[in-house]
Amino acid sequence: MKLRDLLFLGLIFSGVFTLGANLMPPREPKPMTSYDVAAYLDPSFRSVVERLDASFRHEWAIENLTPAKRADDLTIARRLSLALVGTVPSLEEIRQLEYLPSEERLAWWIDHLLQDRRFADYFAERLARAAVGTEDGPFIFFRRRRLVSWMSDELAKGTTYDHLVHALIAQDGLWTDKPATNFVSVTSQPDMKNQPNPIRLAGRVTRAFLGLRLDCAECHNHPYAHWRQSDFQGLAAFFGQTKIGFTGVYDGDGEFEATDKTTQNKFVVPPRVPFATELLPHEGTRRQQLAAWVTHPKNPYFAKATVNRIWALLLGRPLIDPVDNLDAEVPVPGALQILADDFAETGFDLRRLIRLIASTSVFHLDSTLEDRELTDEDERAWAVFPLTRLRPEQVAGSVLQSVSVATIDAQSHLLLRLIRFGDQNDFIKRYGDSGEDEFESGGGTIPQRLLLMNGKLQRERLEAGPFTATGRIATLSPNTAHALETAYLCVLTRRPTDEERAYFEQVFADKQQSLAKHLEDLYWALVNSTEFSWNH
């Protein structure tokens, strides 16, 4: 009997040990991600970057503005991490970054993030919001998670953006088997016998992929642009034959009909595009024709709309604001045209576009000026890196990553990833999702601040333990100075200033409270700091 009890206890302890070993970060750091510095020195790549920098310098000279100085490497790394994977860098990644020579750090960090599955997952969600919104839609005919997962797989494979958009517009099949068709099926409505809505589809295509608000001309001619009601109706007509049946989305018979506002009589609208008619092919279904026209390298809006959105995802606000209104009375910035031309000429490669933007001097600028007050002109001319409030998923991701010294990614233990997924979703639900408006500049709310101060996530994850950063830092740090510096790196991706170091070393000298408890208090203060909640 005793032997059986001992065996039973042994199994329990071995199970606990195995679980703990898998949850604990590995003792050896992960191998360095491969990267190619030469690719960033390629003459064609450097030429584009230099032209981009020259376009901003030209504007600064006209406005008589002196740009901010270059930010430090860790600040730039934080910006990239927030933009590409939605979280601050881990301590593990910071150590790897600082191991490299300074001239190689940016190239490695960009490639490290672009090769990480977190990038594909995060960017797929950002792009899906523009394409289908944030709502779950009609459950029977729409699977948003399937769509986002498919987009993530395509991004991970390196599928070019034009091919991805073409599939969204023109794909046939069942929304569970051919996830791209969810772009069409999300518009199905009960009052239309669960058939796709051509008007909603035309609005999504023009806003998400062309950066145009042609849907403002749905009921009347656009009041501030040259678009006519007939332009929007002609685009909607490309979806007039789009159906949903037992086999999913397909193209059948029928025409798009509009209603005359005066007589209330219906009339058939033939499909037509409002500009660049020579780019419209004559072969294929109507959706295939529209998809080919939208994604054509010579379409004057497709590349610019994509560049404007990707720029906004990396820097927090677009070159032309709002991001889906390129036809506004605003001249096209030189940088936008340079990037759009290169994007189209090089096959709509999103990774190259991201590398170019991240290599510009504007992306590397500090967010403050040392010798004078910041003005609206500085921000408008991109003479400083824009200060933007983190989106809810960035706040949640950063809190969860900062309480772990190891990187939480696709290689992390399954249980750890499941816990993170649940915690993040619960946090965002309570914090409030920003919805489709990714680049709204509104301030935080009192409930959001209270959640950061007293939420369940912080209470559980900031407590020192064998699996939390506060507990591990307290256990493994040789002295309080090292513990203080490590905590700052984990949470704010920087080292403490001399003033901060002197203050907290004096606080930590109080032996009535353990180092672990001091670190819990410090973590709470840093997570609730304004600096933590902003990209800068």
N, C-alpha and C positions, 0 to 999 in steps of 0.2 A: 504493500500500500504506500509506504513512504517513497519507494523507488518510483512508483507511478506519479506521485505528487511532485517529486523532484523533476521528473521528465516534463511534466505539464508546466511547471514553473520555468524550466529551461526553455521550452518552446515559446512561452510568453516573452521572456527576456530577450531571446534571440530575435523574435519578431519586432519588438520595440527597438532593439539595436539596429536591425536592418532598416526599419523605417527612418530612424534618426539619421543613419549613415547616408541614406538617399536624400533626405531633406537638407542635410548640412551641405554647405558649399564644399566642393572638392578641395583637397589640400593643395594640389598642384593647379596653377592657373591654366585656363584654357589656352590652346595654341593660338598664336597670332593669326588673324585673318589675312589671307593673301591680298596684296594690293600692288598696283603698278604706278609708281611715281612718273614713269616715262609718259604714260597716257596723258598726264596733266601738263606735260611739257611739250606735247605734240604741237607743231607749228599751227595747224588748223584750229586746234582747241585754244591755244594761247591767243591767236588772232581774234577770235570771238570775244574772249575775256578782255583783251586790251581795248577793243572797240566799245565794249560795254562800259568799261571804266572811263574811257575818253568821253562818252556821251554824258555821263554824270559830271565829270570835271567841267565840261563845257557849260552845263546848266549852272553849276556852282559859280563859275566865273561870271556868267551873265547876272546872277543874283547877288554877286559879291559876297559869297558865303565861304567860310572856312570850315571844312568838314571835321568831324570828331576824329580823334586818334584811333588807331587800331585797338580793338579789344584783345584781351589776353587769350591764350589758346583754350583754356578751360571754359571761358564764357562762350566762345565760338562753338566748342564741342557741345555745350549744353543746348544752345540754340538748335543745332543740327539734330540732336537726339530728340528734343521735344517735337521738332517738325517732322521727322521721319519715322519715329517709333512711338511718339506720344509719351515719353517719360524722360526723366533726368538720367544721365549716365550712372552706371553702377561704380562702386569703388574699384571693383575688379577691372572694369574698362578704363577707368582713370589711370590706374597703375600701368596698364599696357600702353596707353597713349603717351604717358610721360616717359616711358622707357625709350621711345623712339627719338631720333634727332628732330629738332624743332621744324626743320624744313620738310620732313616727311609726315608729320603728324596729321595735317589736314587731309592729305591724300588717303592715308590709312583709315582715318575716322569715317570719311565719306564712304569709301568702299566697304568698310566693316559694317556700316549700317545698311547699305543697299543690298548686301549679301545676306542680311539677317531676315529670317522669316517674319519677324515683327514688323519690318518695313512693309512687306506685301500686305500683311493683315491690316495694318493701321491705314495705309494709303487707300486700300480697297474700301474701307469704311468711309473715308473722307470723300472719295469719288462717287460712291454709291449715294451719298446724301444729295449730291447735285443731280444725279440721274433719276432717283426714285423717291427721294425724301427720307424721312425718318420713321414714318408710320408703318405698321405691319400690313396695312392694306387688306383686301379681301382674301381671307385665309384659304379658301378653297382654290383660288386661282393664283395665289401669290405666295412665294417663299423668299422673303427678304434675306434670311440667313444663307440660303442656297446661292442667291445672287452674289452676296458679298464674298462667300467662300470661293465661288468660281472666279470672281475678279481678282481675289488674292492669289489663286493658283496661276492665273494668267500673268499677273505682275511678277510673281516669283520665277516664272519661265522666261521672262523677258519679252513677252508679247508686246509689240508696238502699240501705241495708243490708238492709231487709226484702225487697226484690226479689232481692237477691243470695242471701240465705238460702233464699228460696222456690224459686229455681231449683236450688239444691243439693239440696234435699229432693225436689222434684217433677219435675225435668226428665226427659224421655224421649230416647232416641237413642243413638248410638254415642259412646263416650268420646273418640274422636279428632275427631269432628265436633261434638258437643255436650259441651264439656269439663266442664260442671257435673255431668254424670252420673258423673264419676269419684268423687264423694262416695259414690255407691252401689256402683260397681263395685270399689272398693278392698276391699270386704268379701267379695268372691267367694272361695270356698274349694274346693279340690279334693275334700275329703271331703263337700261338699254339691253335687257335680256342677257346680262352678264357678258356683253360684248365690249371690246376695247373702245375707248373714247378717242376719236381722232383729234379732237380739239386739245385735250390734255396732252396727247402724245406730241402734237406739233409744238405746244408750249414748252414741253420738257426738252425736246430736241434743240430748239432755238436758244433757250436759256442756258442749258447745261453744256452744249457742244459748240455753239456759235457765239455765246455771250451777247445775245440779242433779245430784247423784250418785244418780239413780234406779237406775243399774245395780248399786248396792250391794244392791238388793232383788231381784236376778236369781234368787237361789237361796233367799232367805228374807226375811222382813219386815225392813225397815231397823232396825238396833238403836238408832239415835240420832235417828231422825226418824219422822214419821207415815206414811211411804210403805210400802205393802204390796207383796208380791210380785205380786199381781194388777195393781197400777198399772203396774209395769214391763212385765209381759206384755201388758197392753192397748195400750201404746205400740208394742211390738214387732209387734203384730198388724197395724198399719198398713202394715207392709212384708211381710206374709204373701203378698201377690199380686205382689210385685216380682220380675221375672224378668230374665235375661240371655239374649239370643238373637242371631241373625245381624244383626238390626237394632239391636242394642244393648240398653239398658235399657228395659223396658216393663212395663206392668201387665197381668197375665193372670188366670187362675183360681187357685183354691186358698185355703187358710186357714192361719193360723199355729197350730201345735200345740205344746203344752207337755206335759211328762211329770209325772205324779203321783208324788211322791217315795215314797209309801207303797206304792202298787200297781204302780208302773212303767207304768201304762197312759197312753196319750196321749189328750189331749182338746183340742178346738178352743177357741181363745181369741178372742172377738170383739174388734174394735178399740174402744178407748175411751180417753179422756183422764182423767188423775187429778184435774183441777181445772178450773174455768172451762168447764164443759161447754157452756154457752150460746154460747160463741164458736166452737164447732166447726160448720162449714157442712155441709149435707147434699148439696151438689152436688160433682161431680168425682170423680176417682179417690181412693183412700184416701190416697195420698201427697199429692195436692193438698189434701185436707181437712186433713191433719196440718200441711202447710206453712202453710196459711192460719191455722190455730189457733196455731201457734208464733209467727208474725210479727204476730199481731193487736195493734193498739195497746193493747188492754185486757188482754192477757196479762200477768199480774203479774210475770213473770220475764224475758221477752225483753229489754225495754229495760234493766232493771237489770243483767242479765248482760253485755250489750254495753258499757254504761257502765263497769262494774267492770273489764272487760278492757282497754278503751281507756285508762282512767285508769292501769292498771298499765303499759301500753306507754309512756305518757308519763312517768310518775313512778317506774317501776321496781318498784312493788309495788301490789297492788290495795287498794281501800278495805275489802273483805272478803276475808280470806285463809283458805283457798285460793280462787283465782279461780273455781273451778267448784263451789263449795259454799255457795251463798247460803242454803240451808236450815239451816245450822248454827245453834247456839244463840247467835247474835250479832245484836243489833238492827241494823236498816238505818240506816247513817249518814244524817244529814240531807242532806249533799251528794249522796249517791248517789241519793236519792229525787228531789231537785230536778232533777238532770241527767237522770234516767230519764223524769220527767214531760215535760220539755222535748223530749227526744229523740223520744218517741212523738208529742207534739203537733205537732212540726214535720216529721213525715214521715221519721224515721230518717235524718237527714242527718249522715253521719259527719264531714264537714268542719265543720259548725256545732258539733258536739260537741267536736271537737279545738280549735276556736277558743275555745270557752267554757272548757275546762280550762286551756288555755295562757294565758288572761286572768285566771285566779284569782290571788289574793294568795299562796296556798299554792305555786303553781308558781314564783312569783318569789322565794320566801324563800331566804336563804342556807342552806347545809348545816351551818354551825357557829354557835355562840353565843359572843358576845364576853365576857360578864360572868359566866358560870357554866359548869359542866360539863354536857354533854349527857346526858340521862336517857332511859330507856325510855319514860317518859310523854311526853316531847317528841316522840319519833318516832311513838308510837302516835297522838297527837293531831294529827299533821302540823304541829307548831310549827316544824319545820325541813324543808328539802327532804331526802328520804331519800338516803343514800349507798348506791349499788348498783354492783356489779361489772358491767362491760361484758360483753355477750354476745359469743361468738366472732366473729360476723360484724361486730359493731361495732368490735371490736379490729382486725380485718383491714381493714375499710373505712377506719378512722381512720389506720392506718399508711399505706395506699395514698394517701389524700388528703393527708396531711401532707407527703409527699415530692413533691407537685406544687403549685406556686403557683396554678395555674389550676384551676377546678372540673372534676372528672371527672364528666360527666353524659351524657345522651343526645345532646348536641350535640358531644361530644368525638369525635375521629377514631376511626373504626371499629377500627383496629389498636390504639389505646390502650385502647379498651374491651375488646377481646378479651384483651389482655395482663392487664388488671385482673381480668377474670372468671377467667382461669386462675390467676393468683396468689392471688386471694381464696379460690377453692375449695381450692387446695392448702394454703393456710395453715389454713383451718378444719378440713380433714381431719386435719392434724397437731396442731392446737391442741385439737381435740375439740369436737364439736357438743353444745349443751346439750339437744338433743332437744325433746320436746313440753313439758317443764317450763320454760316461758319465764321464770319468776320465782323460780326456786330461788336461795336466798341463800348457797350454799356458796362457800367461798374458792377461790382459784386453786391450781393444782398446781405441783409442781416442774418437770415436763416443759413446762408452759405457760410458766413463767418462763424456762426455758432456751431455748425456741423464740423468745421475744421478744429474748433476749440474743444468740443466735447463729444464728437461722434464716436460710434462704436469702433470704427476702424482705428482711430488714433488710440483709444483706450487700450485696445487689445494688442496693437502692433508696436506701441512705444514702450510697453512694459518690458523690462530686461528679462531675458530668458536665454536658453541655450540656442534657440533658432532665430532670435531677433538681433538686429544690428547693435542695439544698446547693450545687450548682454554679451555679445561676442567682442565688441570693442572694449568693454570694461574688463573682460577676462584676458584678452590677448595684448592689450596695450602695455608697453613697458613703463609708461609714466603718464601723468595727467596731460602733459603737453601733447603727447602723441594721440591720446584719446580725444582731446579737444579738436585737433586738426582733422582727425579721421571723421568725426561727426560732421564737421563743416563740409568736408568733401562729399560725404554721402548725401547730405540734404541740399546744400546750396552750390555744390560743384565749385567750390573755391576754398581757400584757406582763410582763417580768421585774420583780420587786420591786427596791427600791433595793439591798438586800443582794446579790441575785443579779446585778444589773447590775455592781456594783462588783467582785464576784469574777470574773465571766467576762471583763470588760474587761481585768482584770489578766492573765488566762490568755491572751487573744487578743493581748496586747501582746508575747508571746513570738514573735519573728520567725523563730526556727529552724524553725517549722512554718507552712505557708501558712494563709491565712484559710479556704480550702476544707477543709483537714484539721481545723482547729479546729471548723468547723461540722459535719463528720462526727461528731466526738467529742461535740459538744453534742447533736446530734440523737439519737445513740445513748443518751445519758444521759436525755434527756427522754422518749423513747419507752419506756424501761424504768423510768420513775418510776411510783410508785404513783398519782400524780395522773392520769396518762394512762389508766390501766386502769380508772378508776372514773368513774361519773356523779355529779356533785355540784352 
